[in-house]
């Protein structure tokens, strides 16, 4: 699954010519980008009971899928 082709909670990133995380990945080292993805997984898991519930869990899963996709590309 290519995480770049879907978005949880709207289409405001998918419809951009360059997705923000694609720009970040090109500007950051692999370690920095991995930290960004991991941080977002933690953020969404931590806030899900108090904010958007299931949608936050889905966002955490999306960032985790992107991290897995990234790690598979570097293998």
Secondary structure, DSSP 8 states (H G I E B T S, - for coil): --GGG--SS-STTTTSSS-HHHHHHHHS-HHHHHHHHHHHHHHHHHHTTTTTTHHHHHHHHHHHHHHHHHHHHT-
